[in-house]
Amino acid sequence: MLGEAKYLKKERLVELVKGEELLGFHAPTTGGIDKAPGRLKELNCSTGQIFSKNNRQWKARDFYENEISDFQKAADKLDGPIVVHSSYLINLGNPDDEKWKKSVRALIIEIERVDCLSLKDLVLHPGLHVGSGEEAGMKQIIEGLNQALEETAGLDARVSLEVTAGQGSSLGYRFEQLRELKEGVDKPERISYCLDSCHMFSAGYDLSSEKAYEQTMQEVENVLGIEDVKAIHLNDSLNECGSKVDRHADIGEGQIGAEGFRCLMNDKRWGKTPKILETPVEESWRESYGKNLERLRSLKV
């Protein structure tokens, strides 16, 4: 359980920042995408994340009449940006040509939808090599990104590559892999990064103590660069560091624990970066996200 987290030592490595963070959660879009900003405001959040379509289906419905304009008006009332998470079905690392083409086409549609909403970043799990090997999988992902970015040339939307836990054959579980993907595309300026506390921890990047947190964030800074990280997912981990198992837990109730999130919430480097909860939702998103938001806010110094 969260309990009473201890204060950071005076000689702490992490710089502290006062005031409310760009803090939010993955907002439901039931009834229309335009309803999401209001749900974020309901829990006093300044940022958040949505799906622009059903994340478990390939098909994307058309936006309802006035849905885009109503969304934009509502989103303008937030102090921070909304990011979009792409469908979990997309796999740019797939060696099967037909399935790969289907994923590329789906990514193109997602990028276009982000642009239609006047948003900037589309979070994407890089892909799985499905047995073809990491080198082959990385090449497939780069080719898929290049094609999708070429097809959407002229749009402002970026693809924000999310660090993964390394479960199964998933790629992007090392910061160096994410950098390789960005450096490998023809339009690297349209690639950004999304961190995920559970994924990093499960991939072997420890966050559970002040010292471990600082070592991991130094790697982020040295390999990816702070300025290219456009979103951070806040999730505790049910499994131990290096398990490569992607199982989210409520803040302070997993293996990362309250101290890691205390460091993150008070780290000046991330003061202007959207921090978004993807913790488990039981029956009520208001209750589930509400308690986790309260825990994060209580960790601010």
C-alpha positions in Angstrom: 0.0 0.0 0.0 1.0 3.6 -0.4 1.3 4.5 3.3 3.3 7.5 4.3 6.2 8.0 1.9 9.3 9.4 3.5 10.6 12.9 2.6 13.5 13.1 0.2 16.8 13.9 1.8 18.2 17.4 1.7 21.1 16.2 -0.5 18.7 14.7 -3.0 19.8 14.5 -6.6 16.4 15.5 -8.0 15.6 19.1 -8.3 12.2 20.1 -7.0 9.5 22.2 -8.6 6.5 23.8 -6.9 3.0 24.0 -8.2 0.6 21.7 -10.1 2.1 19.5 -12.7 0.7 18.8 -16.2 -1.1 15.8 -14.7 -3.9 13.7 -16.1 -5.2 10.3 -17.1 -6.4 8.3 -20.1 -9.9 9.7 -20.4 -12.9 7.7 -21.7 -14.5 8.9 -24.9 -17.9 7.3 -24.4 -20.5 9.4 -26.2 -17.9 11.1 -28.4 -14.3 12.3 -28.2 -15.5 15.8 -27.4 -16.6 14.5 -23.9 -13.0 13.6 -22.9 -11.7 17.1 -22.0 -14.6 17.7 -19.6 -13.9 14.4 -17.9 -10.3 15.6 -17.4 -11.5 18.9 -15.9 -13.9 17.0 -13.6 -10.9 15.6 -11.8 -9.0 18.9 -11.9 -6.5 17.7 -14.6 -4.7 19.9 -17.0 -3.7 17.3 -19.6 -4.7 13.7 -20.6 -4.8 11.0 -23.2 -7.5 9.5 -25.4 -8.0 7.0 -28.2 -9.3 8.6 -31.4 -11.0 5.4 -32.4 -11.9 2.0 -31.0 -8.4 0.7 -30.0 -9.4 -3.0 -30.5 -10.8 -2.6 -34.0 -9.1 -1.8 -37.3 -12.0 0.2 -38.6 -12.2 3.9 -37.7 -15.6 5.5 -37.5 -16.2 8.9 -39.0 -16.3 11.7 -36.4 -19.8 12.8 -35.5 -21.2 16.1 -36.7 -19.5 18.9 -34.7 -17.5 16.4 -32.7 -14.1 17.9 -33.9 -15.1 21.5 -33.2 -16.7 20.7 -29.9 -13.6 18.7 -28.9 -11.3 21.6 -29.8 -13.4 24.1 -27.8 -13.3 21.9 -24.8 -9.6 21.0 -25.1 -8.8 24.7 -25.3 -9.9 25.0 -21.7 -7.1 22.8 -20.5 -3.8 24.2 -19.5 -1.9 21.4 -21.2 -2.1 19.2 -24.3 -4.0 16.0 -25.0 -2.1 13.2 -26.5 -3.6 10.3 -28.5 -2.7 6.6 -28.1 -2.8 4.5 -31.2 -4.6 1.2 -31.6 -3.0 -1.9 -29.9 -3.5 -3.8 -33.1 -0.8 -1.9 -35.1 2.4 -3.9 -35.4 5.0 -2.3 -37.7 7.5 -5.1 -36.9 5.3 -7.8 -38.4 7.2 -9.9 -41.0 3.9 -10.9 -42.7 3.6 -8.4 -45.6 -0.1 -8.2 -45.7 -0.4 -7.7 -41.9 2.4 -5.2 -42.0 0.7 -3.2 -44.8 -2.6 -3.3 -42.8 -0.7 -1.8 -39.8 0.9 0.9 -41.9 -2.4 1.9 -43.3 -3.9 2.0 -39.8 -1.1 4.2 -38.6 -1.7 6.6 -41.4 -5.3 6.9 -40.5 -4.4 7.5 -36.9 -2.0 10.3 -37.8 -4.6 11.9 -39.9 -7.2 11.8 -37.1 -4.7 13.4 -34.7 -4.2 16.2 -37.1 -7.9 16.6 -37.6 -8.2 17.1 -33.9 -5.4 19.7 -34.0 -3.4 17.6 -31.6 0.4 16.9 -31.9 1.5 13.5 -30.5 0.3 10.0 -31.3 1.7 7.4 -28.9 2.7 4.2 -30.6 4.1 0.9 -29.3 7.0 0.4 -31.9 6.1 -3.2 -32.7 6.9 -6.9 -32.3 9.2 -8.9 -34.5 7.0 -12.1 -34.2 10.0 -14.4 -34.5 11.9 -12.7 -37.3 14.5 -11.4 -34.9 15.2 -8.0 -33.5 17.3 -6.7 -36.3 14.7 -7.6 -38.9 11.9 -6.2 -36.8 13.7 -2.9 -36.3 14.1 -2.6 -40.1 10.4 -3.3 -40.6 9.4 -0.7 -38.1 11.6 2.0 -39.7 10.2 1.1 -43.1 6.7 1.4 -41.8 7.3 4.7 -40.1 8.9 6.1 -43.2 5.9 5.1 -45.3 3.4 6.5 -42.8 5.3 9.8 -42.5 5.6 10.1 -46.2 1.9 9.5 -46.7 1.1 12.2 -44.2 3.7 14.7 -45.3 2.6 18.2 -44.6 0.8 17.3 -41.3 2.2 18.5 -38.0 1.4 15.3 -36.0 4.3 13.4 -34.6 4.6 9.7 -33.8 5.6 9.3 -30.1 7.4 6.0 -29.7 6.6 4.4 -26.3 9.2 2.5 -24.4 8.0 -1.1 -23.9 8.4 -3.7 -21.2 10.2 -6.1 -23.5 7.4 -8.7 -23.1 7.4 -11.4 -25.8 9.0 -10.2 -29.0 8.2 -6.5 -28.5 10.9 -4.0 -29.5 11.6 -0.6 -28.0 12.4 -1.9 -24.5 15.8 -0.2 -24.6 16.3 3.5 -25.0 19.0 2.8 -27.6 16.4 1.0 -29.7 14.0 4.0 -29.6 16.9 6.3 -30.6 17.8 3.9 -33.5 14.3 4.1 -34.8 14.2 7.9 -34.7 17.6 8.2 -36.3 16.6 5.7 -38.9 13.6 7.5 -40.4 13.8 10.1 -43.1 11.8 12.6 -41.0 13.2 12.3 -37.5 11.7 15.7 -36.5 8.3 13.9 -36.6 9.3 11.3 -34.1 9.1 11.9 -30.4 9.2 9.6 -27.3 6.8 8.5 -24.6 8.1 7.0 -21.3 6.1 4.6 -19.2 7.2 4.0 -15.6 5.9 0.4 -15.5 7.4 -0.5 -18.9 10.8 1.0 -18.0 10.9 -0.7 -14.6 9.8 -4.1 -16.1 12.5 -3.6 -18.9 15.2 -3.3 -16.2 15.3 0.5 -15.6 15.0 0.8 -11.8 12.9 3.6 -10.4 12.3 2.4 -6.9 14.8 4.5 -5.0 16.2 8.0 -5.4 19.5 6.7 -6.5 18.1 4.3 -9.0 15.6 6.9 -10.3 18.4 9.4 -11.0 20.5 6.8 -12.8 17.6 5.9 -15.0 16.8 9.5 -15.8 20.4 10.2 -16.6 20.1 7.4 -19.2 17.0 9.0 -20.6 18.7 12.3 -20.8 21.9 10.9 -22.4 20.3 8.5 -24.9 16.9 10.1 -25.8 17.2 13.7 -24.7 14.7 15.4 -22.3 13.4 17.7 -25.0 12.2 14.8 -27.2 10.1 13.1 -24.5 6.6 14.5 -25.0 4.6 12.3 -22.5 5.1 10.1 -19.5 2.7 7.3 -18.5 2.5 6.9 -14.7 1.9 3.3 -13.7 3.2 1.2 -10.9 4.4 -2.3 -11.7 2.9 -5.6 -10.4 6.2 -7.4 -11.3 9.8 -6.9 -10.3 12.4 -4.8 -12.1 13.6 -6.6 -15.2 10.7 -9.1 -15.3 9.8 -7.9 -18.8 6.1 -8.4 -17.8 3.8 -5.5 -18.6 1.3 -5.5 -15.7 0.2 -2.1 -14.3 -0.6 -1.4 -10.7 -2.0 1.5 -8.7 0.5 4.2 -7.6 2.4 3.0 -4.6 0.9 -0.5 -4.6 3.5 -2.1 -6.9 7.1 -2.9 -7.0 8.2 0.7 -7.9 6.5 2.1 -4.8 5.9 5.7 -3.6 9.5 6.8 -3.5 10.0 6.4 -7.3 6.8 8.5 -8.0 7.8 11.1 -5.4 11.1 11.6 -7.4 9.2 11.8 -10.7 6.6 14.2 -9.4 9.3 16.6 -8.0 11.7 16.3 -10.9 12.1 19.8 -12.6 13.1 18.2 -15.8 9.5 16.9 -16.3 7.7 20.1 -15.1 6.3 20.8 -18.6 5.8 17.2 -19.7 2.3 15.7 -19.6 2.2 13.0 -17.0 -0.7 10.6 -17.6 -2.2 7.8 -15.5 -2.9 4.5 -17.1 -3.5 2.7 -13.8 -6.1 -0.1 -13.6 -9.7 1.0 -13.8 -12.3 -1.1 -11.9 -16.0 -0.2 -12.1 -15.6 3.6 -12.0 -12.9 5.6 -13.8 -13.6 8.6 -11.5 -12.9 6.5 -8.4 -9.9 4.6 -9.8 -8.1 7.6 -11.4 -9.3 9.9 -8.5 -7.5 7.9 -5.9 -4.3 7.7 -8.0 -4.3 11.4 -8.7 -4.7 12.1 -5.0 -1.7 9.9 -4.2 0.5 11.6 -6.9 -0.5 15.1 -5.7 0.3 14.1 -2.1 3.8 13.3 -3.1 4.6 16.9 -4.3 7.0 18.7 -2.0 
